[in-house]
Amino acid sequence: MIELLKVSKWYGAHRVLSDCSATISRGEVVVICGPSGSGKSTLIKSVNGLEPVQSGQIVVNGVDVTAKAANLSQLRARVGMVFQHFELFPHLTVQRNLMLAQRNVLGRSRDEAADKARALLRRVGLGEHEDKYPSQLSGGQQQRVAIARALSMDPVAMLFDEPTSALDPEMVNEVLDVMSTLAQDGMTMLCVTHEMGFAKRVADRILFMDRGAIVEDDTREAFFDRPRSERAREFLSRILH
């Protein structure tokens, strides 16, 4: 579903990604973790072309993201992205936030888009909030709306860039529970997160990054039980305790 081959990126003289290679299979859940500034968010944003890279190749569902002729708008319609901040339209109701791209990008009728929106809001536990505005919801509820909005486009994969980092601690689990359900339903997911409990529970594989490089690419069990690098062992000892 997603293939990264020797992906590198610079900001001026500063190299933020260094020969990153990985393969994410259809239905697989992969968590990217590592210290702040290690390149995690840059890497995941490069997957759908939000961050252009200077060298290497990225292929998503058969589309070469790094090709000059790549139709990135079409790709982004098929690859859902959930950010740290919710990016909801404040002047639209929750339901209309979910309907907008369905109608403008996918060409669905008003009734079809509305039915899809209602079904997805029920799926994330927000069926009774469809007529509210984002400002009337908690942070956790807004993030669940953002997930439902991404799902409304029928994505082939979902990208999550630290989706709980802007939330109060008591709101984190309600978002992670929705993500866990998506994983159980077989959605291909690539997630940047510091929530190691979520990674232990849901991830098939862990990519551990440091200084722009993928230092470890291993199964969940191997990473948590037998990390190979000293840097990963140090990271886990700090974040798990």
Backbone hydrogen bonds in HBPLUS format (Angstrom, degrees):
<---DONOR---> <-ACCEPTOR-->    atom                        ^
c    i                          cat <-CA-CA->   ^        H-A-AA   ^      H-
h    n   atom  resd res      DA  || num        DHA   H-A  angle D-A-AA Bond
n    s   type  num  typ     dist DA aas  dist angle  dist       angle   num
A0061-ASN N   A0001-MET O   2.67 MM  60  4.77 160.1  1.70 143.8 150.8     1
A0002-ILE N   A0024-ILE O   3.06 MM  22  5.04 165.6  2.08 148.3 150.8     2
A0024-ILE N   A0002-ILE O   2.78 MM  22  5.04 169.7  1.79 155.6 158.7     3
A0003-GLU N   A0059-VAL O   2.82 MM  56  5.14 153.8  1.88 152.3 159.5     4
A0059-VAL N   A0003-GLU O   2.92 MM  56  5.14 161.4  1.96 147.7 154.0     5
A0004-LEU N   A0022-ALA O   2.77 MM  18  5.07 175.0  1.78 165.5 165.9     6
A0022-ALA N   A0004-LEU O   2.98 MM  18  5.07 149.0  2.07 124.8 130.8     7
A0005-LEU N   A0057-GLN O   2.87 MM  52  5.15 156.6  1.92 161.6 163.2     8
A0057-GLN N   A0005-LEU O   3.02 MM  52  5.15 155.5  2.08 138.5 146.3     9
A0007-VAL N   A0020-CYS O   2.92 MM  13  4.77 172.3  1.92 129.7 127.4    10
A0020-CYS N   A0007-VAL O   2.91 MM  13  4.77 169.6  1.92 131.6 129.5    11
A0008-SER N   A0055-SER O   2.97 MM  47  5.23 163.3  2.00 137.5 136.8    12
A0054-GLN N   A0008-SER O   3.09 MM  46  6.08 134.5  2.30 142.5 155.4    13
A0055-SER N   A0008-SER O   3.31 MM  47  5.23 157.5  2.37 143.5 139.7    14
A0009-LYS N   A0017-LEU O   3.10 MM   8  4.88 153.6  2.17 120.5 122.0    15
A0016-VAL N   A0009-LYS O   2.82 MM   7  5.64 140.5  1.98 140.5 153.2    16
A0017-LEU N   A0009-LYS O   3.23 MM   8  4.88 159.9  2.27 137.0 134.6    17
A0011-TYR N   A0014-HIS O   2.72 MM   3  5.13 160.1  1.76 156.6 161.4    18
A0014-HIS N   A0011-TYR O   3.01 MM   3  5.13 153.6  2.08 130.7 126.5    19
A0018-SER N   A0212-GLY O   2.76 MM 194  5.35 156.4  1.81 139.9 133.7    20
A0028-GLU N   A0025-SER O   3.07 MM   3  5.43 157.5  2.12 135.9 134.6    21
A0189-MET N   A0028-GLU O   2.99 MM 161  6.42 161.7  2.02 149.4 154.7    22
A0204-ASP N   A0029-VAL O   2.72 MM 175  5.28 164.1  1.75 146.3 152.0    23
A0205-ARG N   A0029-VAL O   3.29 MM 176  6.74 157.4  2.35 150.3 154.7    24
A0030-VAL N   A0189-MET O   2.88 MM 159  6.19 169.0  1.89 157.4 158.8    25
A0191-CYS N   A0030-VAL O   2.90 MM 161  6.30 162.7  1.93 158.3 164.1    26
A0031-VAL N   A0205-ARG O   3.07 MM 174  6.48 162.2  2.10 156.3 155.8    27
A0207-LEU N   A0031-VAL O   2.82 MM 176  6.15 167.0  1.84 157.6 160.8    28
A0032-ILE N   A0191-CYS O   2.63 MM 159  5.88 166.7  1.65 153.1 157.2    29
A0193-THR N   A0032-ILE O   3.34 MM 161  6.63 153.7  2.41 159.0 164.1    30
A0033-CYS N   A0207-LEU O   2.91 MM 174  6.32 161.1  1.95 162.9 168.6    31
A0209-MET N   A0033-CYS O   2.88 MM 176  6.26 163.0  1.91 159.2 163.7    32
A0038-SER N   A0035-PRO O   3.23 MM   3  5.71 135.4  2.44 141.9 138.4    33
A0212-GLY N   A0038-SER O   2.83 MM 174  5.05 139.5  1.99 119.0 127.3    34
A0043-LEU N   A0039-GLY O   2.93 MM   4  6.03 155.8  1.99 149.6 156.1    35
A0044-ILE N   A0040-LYS O   3.06 MM   4  6.41 165.0  2.08 156.2 159.2    36
A0045-LYS N   A0041-SER O   2.98 MM   4  6.08 155.6  2.05 148.0 154.7    37
A0046-SER N   A0042-THR O   3.07 MM   4  6.19 132.3  2.30 137.9 149.7    38
A0046-SER N   A0043-LEU O   3.14 MM   3  5.19 132.6  2.38  95.4 108.3    39
A0047-VAL N   A0044-ILE O   3.24 MM   3  5.36 145.9  2.36  98.4 107.8    40
A0050-LEU N   A0045-LYS O   2.91 MM   5  5.13 127.4  2.19 172.8 159.6    41
A0051-GLU N   A0045-LYS O   3.23 MM   6  5.39 140.9  2.39 109.0 107.7    42
A0049-GLY N   A0046-SER O   3.19 MM   3  4.76 164.5  2.22  97.0 100.8    43
A0065-VAL N   A0058-ILE O   2.75 MM   7  5.44 137.8  1.92 150.7 164.0    44
A0060-VAL N   A0063-VAL O   2.82 MM   3  5.13 157.4  1.87 146.9 147.5    45
A0063-VAL N   A0060-VAL O   2.89 MM   3  5.13 167.0  1.91 116.7 120.6    46
A0067-ALA N   A0064-ASP O   3.23 MM   3  5.51 162.1  2.26 107.8 113.3    47
A0070-ALA N   A0067-ALA O   3.10 MM   3  5.27 165.6  2.12 112.3 115.0    48
A0075-LEU N   A0071-ASN O   3.08 MM   4  6.39 156.1  2.14 146.7 154.0    49
A0076-ARG N   A0072-LEU O   2.85 MM   4  6.02 164.9  1.87 153.0 156.1    50
A0077-ALA N   A0073-SER O   3.17 MM   4  6.35 134.9  2.39 136.7 147.6    51
A0078-ARG N   A0075-LEU O   2.85 MM   3  5.30 150.1  1.94 111.0 120.7    52
A0079-VAL N   A0075-LEU O   3.01 MM   4  6.26 118.3  2.40 142.1 158.8    53
A0156-VAL N   A0078-ARG O   2.75 MM  78  5.79 154.6  1.81 160.0 160.1    54
A0080-GLY N   A0157-ALA O   2.93 MM  77  6.31 138.6  2.11 167.9 159.3    55
A0159-LEU N   A0080-GLY O   2.72 MM  79  5.97 156.7  1.78 147.3 154.9    56
A0082-VAL N   A0159-LEU O   2.85 MM  77  6.26 153.3  1.92 156.4 165.3    57
A0161-ASP N   A0082-VAL O   2.87 MM  79  6.22 170.7  1.88 172.5 175.7    58
A0092-LEU N   A0089-PHE O   3.24 MM   3  5.64 166.6  2.26 114.8 118.6    59
A0097-ASN N   A0093-THR O   2.88 MM   4  6.15 144.0  2.01 149.9 160.4    60
A0094-VAL N   A0132-LYS O   2.77 MM  38  5.87 146.5  1.88 170.2 176.5    61
A0098-LEU N   A0094-VAL O   3.26 MM   4  6.64 146.0  2.39 144.6 152.5    62
A0095-GLN N   A0130-GLU O   2.93 MM  35  4.82 157.7  1.98 147.0 139.8    63
A0098-LEU N   A0095-GLN O   3.08 MM   3  5.27 124.6  2.40  98.1 111.6    64
A0099-MET N   A0095-GLN O   3.02 MM   4  6.30 134.7  2.23 139.2 152.7    65
A0100-LEU N   A0096-ARG O   3.09 MM   4  5.95 148.3  2.19 147.7 151.2    66
A0103-ARG N   A0099-MET O   3.01 MM   4  6.19 158.1  2.06 161.6 166.1    67
A0104-ASN N   A0100-LEU O   2.94 MM   4  6.15 170.3  1.95 156.8 160.0    68
A0105-VAL N   A0101-ALA O   2.79 MM   4  5.25 157.4  1.84 137.6 144.2    69
A0106-LEU N   A0102-GLN O   3.17 MM   4  4.99 125.4  2.48 106.9 121.7    70
A0108-ARG N   A0102-GLN O   3.18 MM   6  5.84 172.6  2.19 135.0 133.3    71
A0113-ALA N   A0109-SER O   2.89 MM   4  6.06 166.8  1.91 156.4 159.9    72
A0114-ALA N   A0110-ARG O   2.89 MM   4  6.02 155.5  1.95 147.4 154.8    73
A0115-ASP N   A0111-ASP O   2.93 MM   4  6.09 158.9  1.98 147.8 153.0    74
A0116-LYS N   A0112-GLU O   3.03 MM   4  6.22 160.4  2.06 146.8 152.2    75
A0117-ALA N   A0113-ALA O   2.92 MM   4  6.09 158.4  1.97 145.8 152.0    76
A0118-ARG N   A0114-ALA O   2.96 MM   4  6.19 163.7  1.99 151.5 155.1    77
A0119-ALA N   A0115-ASP O   3.03 MM   4  6.23 163.8  2.06 149.4 153.9    78
A0120-LEU N   A0116-LYS O   3.04 MM   4  6.25 159.1  2.08 151.8 157.0    79
A0121-LEU N   A0117-ALA O   2.92 MM   4  6.11 154.2  1.98 151.1 158.7    80
A0122-ARG N   A0118-ARG O   2.99 MM   4  6.23 154.1  2.06 148.2 154.9    81
A0123-ARG N   A0119-ALA O   3.01 MM   4  6.24 146.3  2.12 136.2 146.2    82
A0124-VAL N   A0120-LEU O   3.04 MM   4  6.38 143.3  2.18 145.6 153.2    83
A0126-LEU N   A0121-LEU O   2.64 MM   5  4.90 163.1  1.66 159.5 153.2    84
A0125-GLY N   A0122-ARG O   3.06 MM   3  4.94 161.1  2.10 104.1 108.3    85
A0129-HIS N   A0126-LEU O   2.98 MM   3  5.45 166.7  2.00 120.9 124.8    86
A0132-LYS N   A0129-HIS O   3.07 MM   3  5.43 166.3  2.09 117.2 121.4    87
A0136-GLN N   A0133-TYR O   2.84 MM   3  5.51 158.4  1.89 125.2 132.4    88
A0137-LEU N   A0134-PRO O   3.04 MM   3  5.42 166.2  2.05 118.2 120.9    89
A0142-GLN N   A0138-SER O   2.91 MM   4  6.18 158.0  1.96 152.1 158.3    90
A0143-GLN N   A0139-GLY O   2.97 MM   4  6.23 154.5  2.04 148.8 155.4    91
A0144-ARG N   A0140-GLY O   3.07 MM   4  6.30 149.2  2.16 140.3 148.6    92
A0145-VAL N   A0141-GLN O   2.94 MM   4  6.27 146.8  2.05 145.8 155.2    93
A0146-ALA N   A0142-GLN O   2.93 MM   4  6.27 151.4  2.01 144.2 152.2    94
A0147-ILE N   A0143-GLN O   2.97 MM   4  6.31 147.4  2.08 143.9 152.3    95
A0148-ALA N   A0144-ARG O   2.94 MM   4  6.19 160.1  1.98 145.7 151.2    96
A0149-ARG N   A0145-VAL O   2.78 MM   4  6.05 153.4  1.85 151.1 159.0    97
A0150-ALA N   A0146-ALA O   3.09 MM   4  6.33 155.7  2.15 141.7 147.3    98
A0151-LEU N   A0147-ILE O   2.97 MM   4  6.27 154.6  2.03 148.5 156.0    99
A0152-SER N   A0148-ALA O   2.94 MM   4  6.14 130.8  2.19 141.8 154.8   100
A0152-SER N   A0149-ARG O   3.18 MM   3  5.11 133.3  2.41  92.8 105.5   101
A0153-MET N   A0150-ALA O   3.34 MM   3  5.92 164.5  2.37 111.9 116.3   102
A0154-ASP N   A0151-LEU O   2.99 MM   3  5.42 158.5  2.03 122.0 122.6   103
A0158-MET N   A0188-THR O   2.86 MM  30  6.26 155.4  1.92 155.8 163.7   104
A0190-LEU N   A0158-MET O   3.00 MM  32  6.45 156.0  2.06 160.5 168.0   105
A0160-PHE N   A0190-LEU O   2.94 MM  30  6.33 159.9  1.99 154.4 157.5   106
A0192-VAL N   A0160-PHE O   2.75 MM  32  5.99 170.4  1.76 163.7 165.9   107
A0162-GLU N   A0192-VAL O   2.74 MM  30  5.13 141.8  1.88 134.2 143.4   108
A0165-SER N   A0162-GLU O   3.28 MM   3  5.56 165.4  2.30 113.2 117.6   109
A0167-LEU N   A0164-THR O   3.16 MM   3  5.35 165.5  2.18 113.1 116.3   110
A0171-MET N   A0168-ASP O   2.88 MM   3  5.53 156.3  1.94 124.1 131.9   111
A0172-VAL N   A0169-PRO O   3.30 MM   3  5.43 157.0  2.35 105.0 111.5   112
A0175-VAL N   A0172-VAL O   3.12 MM   3  5.57 132.8  2.35 109.4 120.9   113
A0176-LEU N   A0172-VAL O   3.03 MM   4  6.32 165.4  2.05 154.6 159.3   114
A0177-ASP N   A0173-ASN O   2.77 MM   4  5.85 150.0  1.86 149.5 156.6   115
A0179-MET N   A0175-VAL O   3.07 MM   4  6.42 160.3  2.11 151.2 156.7   116
A0180-SER N   A0176-LEU O   2.80 MM   4  6.00 151.2  1.88 146.0 154.4   117
A0181-THR N   A0177-ASP O   3.03 MM   4  6.27 152.4  2.11 143.8 150.3   118
A0182-LEU N   A0178-VAL O   3.05 MM   4  6.39 153.7  2.12 147.4 154.5   119
A0183-ALA N   A0179-MET O   3.00 MM   4  6.31 156.3  2.05 148.0 154.2   120
A0184-GLN N   A0180-SER O   2.95 MM   4  6.26 155.9  2.01 148.0 154.5   121
A0185-ASP N   A0181-THR O   2.96 MM   4  6.19 136.9  2.14 141.4 153.2   122
A0185-ASP N   A0182-LEU O   3.11 MM   3  5.03 126.2  2.41  91.9 106.3   123
A0187-MET N   A0182-LEU O   3.18 MM   5  5.67 167.8  2.19 153.5 149.8   124
A0186-GLY N   A0183-ALA O   3.05 MM   3  5.28 160.6  2.09 107.1 112.6   125
A0196-MET N   A0194-HIS O   2.95 MM   2  5.74 116.5  2.37 114.5  97.7   126
A0199-ALA N   A0195-GLU O   3.12 MM   4  6.49 157.9  2.17 146.8 153.4   127
A0200-LYS N   A0196-MET O   2.85 MM   4  6.02 157.0  1.91 144.9 150.6   128
A0201-ARG N   A0197-GLY O   3.06 MM   4  6.19 142.5  2.21 138.6 148.5   129
A0201-ARG N   A0198-PHE O   3.14 MM   3  5.10 122.3  2.49  93.1 107.8   130
A0202-VAL N   A0198-PHE O   2.89 MM   4  5.91 155.2  1.96 157.1 162.6   131
A0203-ALA N   A0199-ALA O   3.08 MM   4  4.98 141.7  2.23 120.8 132.4   132
A0220-ARG N   A0204-ASP O   3.29 MM  16  5.78 145.6  2.42 126.4 123.6   133
A0206-ILE N   A0218-ASP O   2.81 MM  12  5.58 164.0  1.84 167.7 173.0   134
A0218-ASP N   A0206-ILE O   3.09 MM  12  5.58 157.6  2.14 154.9 157.7   135
A0208-PHE N   A0216-GLU O   2.82 MM   8  5.02 163.0  1.85 144.4 150.4   136
A0215-VAL N   A0208-PHE O   2.74 MM   7  5.67 135.4  1.94 151.6 166.3   137
A0216-GLU N   A0208-PHE O   3.25 MM   8  5.02 161.1  2.29 134.5 138.4   138
A0210-ASP N   A0213-ALA O   2.99 MM   3  5.53 153.7  2.06 152.8 161.1   139
A0213-ALA N   A0210-ASP O   3.13 MM   3  5.53 167.7  2.14 116.6 120.2   140
A0223-PHE N   A0219-THR O   2.93 MM   4  6.08 163.5  1.96 155.1 160.0   141
A0224-PHE N   A0220-ARG O   3.09 MM   4  6.25 172.6  2.10 156.5 158.0   142
A0225-ASP N   A0221-GLU O   2.90 MM   4  5.81 154.3  1.96 148.0 156.2   143
A0226-ARG N   A0222-ALA O   2.70 MM   4  5.06 149.6  1.79 131.9 141.9   144
A0233-ARG N   A0229-SER O   3.11 MM   4  6.40 160.1  2.15 147.4 153.0   145
A0234-GLU N   A0230-GLU O   2.92 MM   4  6.14 155.7  1.98 148.7 155.2   146
A0235-PHE N   A0231-ARG O   2.97 MM   4  6.16 157.6  2.02 144.8 151.1   147
A0236-LEU N   A0232-ALA O   2.92 MM   4  6.11 168.6  1.94 155.4 157.6   148
A0237-SER N   A0233-ARG O   3.02 MM   4  6.11 155.4  2.08 143.4 150.3   149
A0238-ARG N   A0234-GLU O   3.19 MM   4  6.39 144.8  2.32 142.5 150.7   150
A0239-ILE N   A0235-PHE O   2.95 MM   4  6.17 168.9  1.96 157.3 160.6   151
A0240-LEU N   A0236-LEU O   2.92 MM   4  5.62 157.2  1.98 145.1 150.0   152
